[in-house]
Amino acid sequence: MHNLTQMPIGISDFATIRRKGLVYIDKTKFVHVLEGLSPHSFVIRPHGFGRSLMVSMLEAYYDIKRRDEWESLFGGLEIAQNPTSERSSYLVAHLDFGSISGNLSTLRDEIFSIYMNEARRFYENYAQYLPAEAGKGIDEVFGGTPADMFKYLVAQCHANNHKVYIFVDNYDCLVECVLRQGGHVSSDDKAQIEGLKAYFSFFDLVKNNTMCNVDKFFAVGVVPISIKMAFPGVDLGDFHFDTPEINGMMGFDESDVLSVLKCLASTNTLDDSIEDLIVELRHHAGGYCFSRDCVRQPRLFSPQKLFSFVKAYSEYGFNYPVSTFGCDVCPLLSIRDVEYDTKTSELKEPFGIDDIMVNIENIIPIDHIVESRYFLSLLYYFGLLTIVGHKWGTPLLNVPNESARAQMKEFLNY
């Protein structure tokens, strides 16, 4: 069995998936939910849960330049039965910080380059919707700060009665930057501090409607981070990591998994029953819940792990390499300072036996990320622990599946 042409393995572009007729699990019903949230929202999910694909779908839905493509992209999906009034009505900006190198000392220049390139693409892409005089001052503005550029562009859009929607993927890229250098930010390193200021000041600008007046802003990442303690007054928007209405917005439920496997079976001869495959997937890709109010609902599966399984199964059957599901150890687990070792010793006793009762920290200060009080919360955000219940209003956490368990055992030296 090698024919995987219907599977969107490694593809996170919504339009490509739809045009090529690849498997797409319909998440468009959540458009209605998102429009009921704060206009400046951050949705938090672990790696491998389809965050980039969700952003791509939303961009296609709201982009005014894709108005003529809307039916071909969304026809047959749930949103087509009841589209919102805001479809195809925004000028859309897209910022992806996934390319950041991880060096805090060069962060300012990298961030400015990303802002500059997107501002220029945005202007060129939507020139037909902007006032004719907008181009007269654009070169001068492009020599300024990112704040100058986006304030200018948004002002020009509004001058022509157009709304602006900014999407940000991998917004929390500097978490890995900080973890790679041992989990600490040097307050004496001017380059590091300037990089952090450049990064967060943009988000603060977007949030402050009186300055920039961005109509909507949607960001996705793994960890809800803040530098408010390091730089008072600079903060982000509204984080959604325990919101029950969007528990299933990213990730697959069991009916979604069944749909994927049926598509696989339609073009391949399976050596095992679909029921056996689902049981195997529960062990390696399932078990996730992102809201204490949804613990009685069916558990969610990681799309990335599901498609990794499909690919490995097509080659090896049930004799696939175990490492297939253990290759995404988060950089958090490479930090082994005194505080982490203390927390590790506390974690070993209940690990895999008892549920761990802990308040999940809803903001992680970037300048205190390695403090032990945040350790279990970070394990949750990275997908190595998940919500399995609650007691007295406090979440109960445990390992979601054998893939996460293997990573935890490796870290804890079992």
N, C-alpha and C positions, 0 to 999 in steps of 0.2 A: 504494500500500500504506500504510494508515494505521491498521488495526485492531490495536492493541497491548493489548487488554483482558486478555490472559492474562499479560502481563509485569508483574512487581512493581516497576516503575520508581518509585523514590523511597519505597518501603515497606520498613520494617525491623521491622515487628511480626509475629512468627511467627503468632500466632493469626489476625490479619487475613488473612494470605496463605493460611492453610489453610482458613479459613471461606469465602473468596471463590473458592477453587479456582485460585489463581494458581500460576505456575510456582515450584516449590520444589525446589532441589537438595538431596537428602537428606544431611545431615551428622550425623544422630543416632547413627551408629556411634561417633562420637568421645566420646559420653557415657561409654562403658566406659573409654576411654583417660584421660579427665579424672579419673575416680574413682580412677585409679591414681597420679595425680600428688600433689604436696603439697596439703594442704587449704587452703593460702594461696598461690594461684598467680596470676601475671601473664602473660598471653599477648600477645606483641608482634607487630603486623602493620601494614603501611602503611595509609594512608587508602584506602577503596574496596574493602576485602577482606571485607566482611560481618561486621565485628566486632559491631555493634549487633544484627544479626539472630541471631548466635550466642548473645549474651547473652539475647535475647528467647526463643529456643528453650529454653535451659537453665532460665530462670525458669518457663516453662510446664511443663517436665518435672518440676521439683522442688516446685512450689508446692502446698501441702496444700489450698488452697482451689480448685484446679483439678482435684482428684481426679476429680470427676464428668465433667469435659471431656476427660480423658486419652485415651480411646479415639477421640473425634472429632478430636482434634488430632494424635494420633500413629498412629492406625490406618493400616496400609498402608506405614508407614515402617519402616526397618530395625530400629529399636530396639523396635518392637512385637513382633518375633519373639523377642527376648531382653531384656526390660526388667531393669533393675537393682533390687535390693531397696530402693534409696533414692528411687525415684520417688514423687512426691506426698507427701513426708514432711517438708518443711521449711517454716518461716515465712520468707518471702523478702523481703529489703529490696533496693531498687534505688536507686543513686546515679548520676546522670549529670552530669558536670562540663562537658559540651559548651556549656553556656550561660554559662560564665564570661566576663566582658567582656574580660579581657586586661589589666586595670589591677592591678598588684601591690599598689598602695597601698590598694585596696578589696577585696583578695582575702579577708581575714579575714571581713569582713561577708558577702560573697557565699557563702563556704564555710559559715559558720554558718547562713545562711538555707537552703541546700540540705539540710544535716543536720537542721535543725529541721523543715522541711516533710516530709522523708521519715520522720523519727521519728514525727511526728504521724499521717501516712498509715498507717504500719506499725501503730501502736497501734489506730487506728480500724478498719483492715482486719481485724485479727486479734483483736479484743476478745473474740470468742466462745471463743478458745483460751487466753485468759489468766485467771489467778485473779481472782475478783471484787474482791478488795482492791487489785488493781493500779491501778485508776483513782483511788484515794484520794490517792496521792502524785504523780500524773502532772503536775498543773499546777505543783506546786513544782519538779519535776525539769525541766520545760520552761523554767524560768527559769534553769537552770544551763548548763553547757558541753555541747558535743556528746558529750564523753566521759561525762558524767553521764547524759545521756539514753540513750545506747546501752547503757551498763553496766546501767542500771536495766531497760530493756526486755528485754535478753538474760537478765538474772537472773530476771525474771518469766516468760519463756518456759520457762526450764529448771525453774523451780519447778513448772511444769505439764507437765514431761516433753516439751517440744517443742524441736526443733533449729532453729538459725538459720543461714540462708545469705545472705550479703551479696554482691551483684553491683555492680560499678562499671564504668561505661562512660566512655570518655575520661578515664581516671584521670590522664593526663599533660598535662592542659589547660594547666598553667602553663609547659610548654615554650614554647608559642606566646606566652604572656604575657611570658616572659623575652626571647624573640627579638624581639618587637615593640618592646621598649625597648632594642634594640641588643645583646642577648645578655648583659647583665650584671645582677647583683643588687647593689644598694647596701647594704653592711653598715652604713652610717650612717643609713639610712632605717628608723626603727623600725616604721612601718606595713608596709613590705615584709617585714621579718623576722618580724613578728607574723603576717602572712598565711601565710608559708611554714611557720611553726611550727604554726599552726592546721591547715593542710592535712596535713602529714606526721605530726603527733602522733596523728591519728585512725587512720592506717594502722598505726602502731606499736602503738597500743592494740589494734586488731583482731588483730594478729599475736601479741601477748602473751596467751596463753591464760589465764594466772593472773589477769589483770585483767578481761578482757571475756568470754573463753570462747565466742567465736563459733565455731560448729562448722565452717563452710566459708566461704571467701572467694575470689571469682573476679573478676579485673579485666582489662580490655583497654585497650590504648593503642598508641601508635606508637613511643615511645622508652622504654627502661628507665632511669629516672632515680633519683637519690639525692641527699640533702643531708647524708649522713653526714659529709662533710668540713667542712661549715659548722656542723652541729649534731651532734656526736658522740653516738652512742647511738640516734639516730633513723634507722631504716632501714625497708625494705619487706619483701616476701616473696621467693618464688622466681620468677625470670623465666624464661620459655620463649620463646626466639627462634631457637634452633638445635636444638630437640628433634625428632629424626626422626619420632617417633610421631605428632606433630601437624603435620607439614609440610603436609599437605593439608586440615587442619581448616577453614581459611578460604581461599577462593579456589576456582576451578573447574579441574578437569583437562579434557583434550580430550573425554572422553566426556560430561562435564557440558555443555560447550559444544555438543556435538552434540545433546544432549537439548533444550537451549533453542532451538536453531535448528529442530529438527523441530517443536517446539510452535509456533514462529513460522510455519513453512511450512504447518501444519495449518489456520491461519485466514487466511493471506495468500498471494497469488500472488507468488512471489519472482522478481525479474528475473535473478538469478544462481543458480548451483548452490550447494548447501550446502558442497561442497568448496571452492569459490572464497571463500565467506564465511569459512570457517575459516582459510584462508591469509591473508586480510586481517586477521582477528582476531589471528593470531599476531604480525603486524607491530605492532599497536597496543595489544593488551591482554594478550599472553602473555609467556612467557619467564622467569617468576618461580620461584625456589627458595629455601626458607628453612632448609635444613640441608645442610651439606657431605656428610652421609651419604646424601642423596637426589638427588645430582646426576645419577645415571643413570636416575632416574625421570622420567616425563613432566613437562614444565614446566607451571606453573600460570598461570591467567588471572585478571585482576582482574575481579570481578563488576561493579563500577561501570563500568569501561571497556567491558565487554561490553554492558551494557544501554544505555550511552550510544551505542555503535555501532549497536545495534538501532534506537534511536530516530532517530538521524541517517540511517541507511540507509533507514528507512521514508519519510523525507522527500525525500532527495536521491540515493538509490542510492550508487554508488561516487564520486559527485561531492560527497560530504559535506564540510563545512568542516574543514580540518585542525585548527583551533582546538578542535574538539570534544574532542580527546584531550590538549590542552595547557593546560587551564584550572585544573589543580590544583597549580600550582607551590607548593611548600612555602615557608613563611615563612623557612626557613633560607637560601634563595637570595637573600633581600633583604638579608642581612648582608654588607657588603663592607668590613670593617675590614682592618687591615694583616695580621693573621694569616691571614684568609681569602684575601686576594690572594696571599699567599705560597704557600699550599696550592694555589690555583687555577693558578698558573704551573707547579707541579709536576704537576698533573693533566692539563694540556693535552697534554703529550707522549704519554702512553699512551692518552689518551681515544679510544675507538672503534677502536683498533688492537690493543693488547696488553691482556691481562687484568691487573688490578691485584692484587698479592698483599699482603694486609693482614690483621692480626688485628682482628676486629670487637670493639670495646669492649663488654663485657657490662653495664657500668654507666656512665651519663653523669652526672657530678656537675652538678646544676642550676646551681651557682655558678661552673662552669668550662666551660659548654656551648659557648662560642665558641673554645676553644683548638683550635689546628690539629690536634692529635693525635686529636680526635674527629670531624673533618670528614668523612672517608670513611665512618666508621661511621654518621654521621647521614644521609649520602646513601643508605646501604643501608636504614636504618630507614624513611626516607621513600619508599622504592620507586624511587629513581632509579638505584640500582645493585642487583644481585642476585648470588647465589652461582652461579658457572658451573663450579666445580671446586675442587680443593685441591692444594696442593703442599707436601710435607713437613709435612702437618697444618695448614697455613695456608690459609684460604679464598682463592679467586681470584674477584674481582668484575669485573663488566662491566655495561653498560647492558642492561636486559631487553628493550626494544622501542623502536619509533620514537617513541612518545609521550614516553617518558622521554628519548630522545635529543634530541628537539626542545627539551625544557625545558633539558637540559644545554647544548646548543649556544647557546641564548639566553643562559644565564648566563655561559658561557665566551666570549661575543662572537665566535662563529664567523661 
